[in-house]
Amino acid sequence: MIETERSAKEKSEKSYGLAVALCGIFGTVGVHHFYIGNWVHGIIDLTLFLGFIILLILGIAELAIAVLLVDVLHTLFVFYKLIVGEQRDGQGRLITWRV
């Protein structure tokens, strides 16, 4: 069996509850992505959040809100995927509450 096919059927060792909690509480910062091993998405989320803060400080509120909206929409998408058990960790394994 090909490695990606095998990992796609395996359950992740990451805690489903912790991943959902991190996404729900710190979602826009990207902490959940770092936890599940999706470092690129984590860096993107963190960059969007920091961009939002910097744009607010610079007084560009309209653009800041647009950046935050993109970050929130992405977080809601990932949160949904976690809840329905379709989110994968950094190694391609499903993060699920099912045994």
ROMARRO-231626 format. One line per 3 residues: number of its first residue (from 1); for each residue x, y, z of N, C-alpha, C, CB. Coordinates in nm, 2 decimals. Glycine has a CB too. Layout:
NUM) X,Y,Z,X,Y,Z,X,Y,Z,X,Y,Z  ... $
end
This chain:
1) 0.08,-0.12,0.00,0.00,0.00,0.00,0.09,0.12,0.00,-0.10,0.00,0.12  0.05,0.22,-0.07,0.13,0.35,-0.08,0.12,0.42,0.05,0.07,0.44,-0.20  0.23,0.49,0.09,0.24,0.56,0.21,0.12,0.66,0.24,0.37,0.63,0.22 $
4) 0.09,0.74,0.14,-0.02,0.83,0.16,-0.15,0.77,0.18,-0.03,0.93,0.04  -0.18,0.66,0.11,-0.30,0.58,0.13,-0.31,0.53,0.27,-0.32,0.47,0.03  -0.20,0.48,0.32,-0.20,0.42,0.46,-0.22,0.53,0.56,-0.07,0.34,0.48 $
7) -0.15,0.64,0.54,-0.16,0.75,0.64,-0.30,0.81,0.64,-0.06,0.86,0.62  -0.37,0.81,0.52,-0.50,0.87,0.51,-0.60,0.78,0.59,-0.54,0.87,0.36  -0.58,0.66,0.61,-0.67,0.57,0.68,-0.64,0.57,0.83,-0.67,0.43,0.62 $
10) -0.52,0.61,0.87,-0.48,0.61,1.01,-0.54,0.72,1.08,-0.33,0.61,1.02  -0.57,0.70,1.21,-0.61,0.81,1.30,-0.49,0.88,1.36,-0.70,0.75,1.41  -0.50,1.01,1.37,-0.40,1.09,1.42,-0.38,1.07,1.57,-0.42,1.24,1.40 $
13) -0.26,1.08,1.62,-0.23,1.07,1.76,-0.26,1.20,1.83,-0.08,1.04,1.78  -0.29,1.31,1.76,-0.33,1.43,1.82,-0.46,1.43,1.88,-0.32,1.55,1.71  -0.48,1.49,1.99,-0.61,1.49,2.07,-0.71,1.57,1.99,-0.59,1.55,2.21 $
16) -0.82,1.51,1.96,-0.94,1.58,1.90,-0.99,1.69,1.98,-1.05,1.48,1.87  -1.01,1.67,2.11,-1.06,1.77,2.20,-0.97,1.89,2.21,-1.09,1.71,2.34  -0.84,1.86,2.22,-0.75,1.97,2.23,-0.74,2.05,2.10,-0.61,1.92,2.27 $
19) -0.74,1.99,1.99,-0.74,2.05,1.86,-0.86,2.14,1.84,-0.73,1.95,1.75  -0.98,2.09,1.88,-1.10,2.17,1.87,-1.10,2.29,1.97,-1.23,2.08,1.90  -1.05,2.27,2.09,-1.04,2.37,2.19,-0.95,2.48,2.14,-1.00,2.32,2.32 $
22) -0.83,2.44,2.09,-0.73,2.54,2.05,-0.79,2.62,1.93,-0.60,2.48,2.01  -0.86,2.56,1.84,-0.91,2.62,1.72,-1.02,2.72,1.77,-0.97,2.52,1.62  -1.11,2.68,1.86,-1.21,2.76,1.91,-1.17,2.88,1.99,-1.31,2.68,1.99 $
25) -1.06,2.87,2.07,-1.01,2.98,2.15,-0.91,3.06,2.09,-0.96,2.92,2.28  -0.81,3.00,2.02,-0.70,3.07,1.96,-0.69,3.06,1.81,-0.57,3.03,2.02  -0.81,3.03,1.75,-0.81,3.00,1.61,-0.75,3.10,1.52,-0.95,2.98,1.57 $
28) -0.78,3.23,1.54,-0.73,3.33,1.45,-0.58,3.35,1.46,-0.79,3.47,1.47  -0.52,3.30,1.57,-0.37,3.31,1.58,-0.30,3.19,1.52,-0.33,3.32,1.73  -0.38,3.08,1.50,-0.32,2.97,1.44,-0.26,2.86,1.53,-0.22,3.01,1.34 $
31) -0.28,2.87,1.66,-0.22,2.78,1.75,-0.26,2.64,1.72,-0.26,2.82,1.90  -0.38,2.61,1.68,-0.43,2.48,1.65,-0.35,2.42,1.53,-0.58,2.48,1.61  -0.31,2.50,1.43,-0.23,2.45,1.32,-0.09,2.40,1.37,-0.21,2.55,1.21 $
34) -0.03,2.48,1.46,0.10,2.44,1.51,0.09,2.31,1.59,0.16,2.55,1.60  -0.02,2.29,1.67,-0.04,2.17,1.75,-0.06,2.05,1.66,-0.17,2.19,1.83  -0.14,2.06,1.55,-0.16,1.94,1.47,-0.05,1.92,1.36,-0.30,1.95,1.40 $
37) 0.04,2.01,1.36,0.16,1.99,1.27,0.15,2.05,1.13,0.18,1.84,1.25  0.05,2.13,1.11,0.04,2.21,0.98,0.10,2.34,1.00,-0.12,2.22,0.94  0.24,2.34,1.00,0.31,2.46,1.02,0.29,2.57,0.92,0.46,2.43,1.03 $
40) 0.28,2.54,0.80,0.26,2.65,0.70,0.13,2.72,0.72,0.25,2.58,0.55  0.02,2.65,0.75,-0.11,2.71,0.78,-0.10,2.79,0.91,-0.22,2.61,0.79  -0.02,2.74,1.01,0.00,2.81,1.13,0.07,2.95,1.11,0.07,2.73,1.23 $
43) 0.17,2.95,1.03,0.24,3.07,1.00,0.16,3.17,0.92,0.37,3.04,0.92  0.08,3.12,0.83,-0.02,3.20,0.76,-0.12,3.27,0.85,-0.09,3.13,0.64  -0.18,3.19,0.94,-0.27,3.24,1.03,-0.21,3.35,1.13,-0.34,3.13,1.12 $
46) -0.09,3.31,1.18,-0.02,3.41,1.27,0.02,3.54,1.19,0.11,3.34,1.32  0.06,3.52,1.07,0.09,3.64,0.99,-0.03,3.73,0.96,0.15,3.60,0.85  -0.15,3.66,0.93,-0.27,3.74,0.91,-0.31,3.81,1.04,-0.38,3.65,0.87 $
49) -0.30,3.75,1.15,-0.34,3.81,1.28,-0.24,3.93,1.31,-0.33,3.71,1.39  -0.11,3.91,1.29,-0.02,4.02,1.32,-0.04,4.13,1.22,0.13,3.96,1.31  -0.07,4.10,1.10,-0.10,4.20,1.00,-0.22,4.28,1.04,-0.13,4.14,0.86 $
52) -0.32,4.21,1.09,-0.44,4.28,1.14,-0.40,4.38,1.25,-0.54,4.18,1.20  -0.32,4.34,1.35,-0.28,4.42,1.46,-0.20,4.54,1.41,-0.19,4.34,1.56  -0.10,4.52,1.32,-0.02,4.63,1.26,-0.10,4.73,1.19,0.09,4.57,1.17 $
55) -0.20,4.68,1.11,-0.28,4.77,1.03,-0.37,4.85,1.12,-0.37,4.69,0.93  -0.42,4.79,1.23,-0.49,4.87,1.33,-0.41,4.98,1.39,-0.55,4.78,1.44  -0.28,4.95,1.43,-0.19,5.04,1.49,-0.16,5.16,1.39,-0.06,4.98,1.53 $
58) -0.15,5.12,1.26,-0.12,5.22,1.16,-0.24,5.31,1.12,-0.06,5.16,1.03  -0.36,5.27,1.17,-0.48,5.34,1.15,-0.55,5.31,1.02,-0.45,5.49,1.15  -0.52,5.19,0.96,-0.58,5.15,0.84,-0.69,5.05,0.87,-0.48,5.09,0.73 $
61) -0.80,5.09,0.93,-0.90,5.01,0.99,-0.97,4.92,0.89,-1.00,5.09,1.07  -1.00,4.98,0.77,-1.08,4.91,0.67,-1.00,4.78,0.62,-1.11,5.00,0.55  -0.87,4.80,0.59,-0.79,4.69,0.55,-0.77,4.59,0.66,-0.65,4.74,0.50 $
64) -0.75,4.64,0.79,-0.73,4.56,0.90,-0.85,4.46,0.92,-0.71,4.64,1.03  -0.97,4.52,0.91,-1.09,4.44,0.92,-1.10,4.33,0.81,-1.22,4.53,0.92  -1.06,4.37,0.69,-1.06,4.28,0.58,-0.97,4.16,0.60,-1.02,4.35,0.44 $
67) -0.85,4.19,0.65,-0.75,4.09,0.69,-0.80,4.00,0.80,-0.61,4.15,0.73  -0.86,4.05,0.90,-0.92,3.98,1.01,-1.03,3.89,0.96,-0.97,4.07,1.12  -1.11,3.94,0.87,-1.22,3.86,0.81,-1.17,3.74,0.74,-1.31,3.95,0.72 $
70) -1.07,3.75,0.66,-1.01,3.64,0.59,-0.96,3.53,0.69,-0.89,3.68,0.50  -0.89,3.58,0.80,-0.84,3.49,0.90,-0.96,3.42,0.97,-0.76,3.57,1.00  -1.07,3.49,1.00,-1.18,3.43,1.07,-1.25,3.33,0.98,-1.28,3.54,1.12 $
73) -1.27,3.36,0.86,-1.33,3.27,0.76,-1.25,3.14,0.75,-1.35,3.33,0.63  -1.12,3.15,0.74,-1.03,3.03,0.74,-1.04,2.95,0.86,-0.88,3.08,0.71  -1.05,3.02,0.98,-1.06,2.95,1.11,-1.19,2.88,1.12,-1.04,3.05,1.22 $
76) -1.30,2.94,1.07,-1.43,2.87,1.08,-1.43,2.75,0.99,-1.54,2.97,1.03  -1.37,2.76,0.87,-1.36,2.64,0.78,-1.28,2.53,0.85,-1.29,2.68,0.65  -1.17,2.56,0.91,-1.09,2.45,0.98,-1.17,2.40,1.10,-0.95,2.51,1.02 $
79) -1.24,2.49,1.17,-1.32,2.44,1.29,-1.43,2.35,1.24,-1.38,2.57,1.36  -1.49,2.38,1.13,-1.59,2.29,1.08,-1.53,2.15,1.04,-1.66,2.35,0.95  -1.42,2.16,0.97,-1.35,2.03,0.93,-1.31,1.95,1.05,-1.23,2.06,0.85 $
82) -1.27,2.01,1.16,-1.24,1.94,1.28,-1.36,1.88,1.34,-1.17,2.04,1.39  -1.47,1.95,1.35,-1.59,1.91,1.41,-1.65,1.78,1.34,-1.70,2.02,1.42  -1.64,1.78,1.21,-1.70,1.67,1.13,-1.60,1.56,1.11,-1.75,1.72,1.00 $
85) -1.48,1.58,1.16,-1.37,1.47,1.15,-1.31,1.46,1.02,-1.43,1.34,1.18  -1.29,1.57,0.94,-1.23,1.57,0.81,-1.09,1.64,0.81,-1.32,1.63,0.71  -1.05,1.70,0.92,-0.92,1.77,0.93,-0.81,1.67,0.94,-0.92,1.87,1.04 $
88) -0.70,1.69,0.88,-0.58,1.60,0.88,-0.47,1.67,0.95,-0.54,1.56,0.74  -0.39,1.59,1.02,-0.27,1.65,1.08,-0.16,1.67,0.98,-0.22,1.56,1.20  -0.04,1.71,1.03,0.07,1.73,0.94,0.12,1.61,0.86,0.18,1.79,1.02 $
91) 0.08,1.49,0.91,0.13,1.37,0.85,0.02,1.31,0.76,0.18,1.27,0.95  -0.10,1.38,0.75,-0.20,1.33,0.66,-0.30,1.24,0.73,-0.15,1.26,0.54  -0.29,1.22,0.86,-0.38,1.14,0.93,-0.50,1.22,0.99,-0.31,1.07,1.05 $
94) -0.62,1.16,0.99,-0.74,1.22,1.03,-0.74,1.25,1.18,-0.87,1.14,0.99  -0.78,1.37,1.22,-0.80,1.40,1.36,-0.94,1.38,1.39,-0.75,1.55,1.39  -0.97,1.28,1.47,-1.11,1.24,1.49,-1.13,1.19,1.63,-1.15,1.13,1.39 $
97) -1.26,1.20,1.68,-1.29,1.16,1.81,-1.33,1.01,1.81,-1.40,1.24,1.87  -1.35,0.96,1.69,-1.39,0.82,1.68,-1.27,0.72,1.71,-1.44,0.79,1.54  -1.31,0.61,1.77,-1.20,0.52,1.81,-1.16,0.44,1.69,-1.26,0.42,1.92 $
end
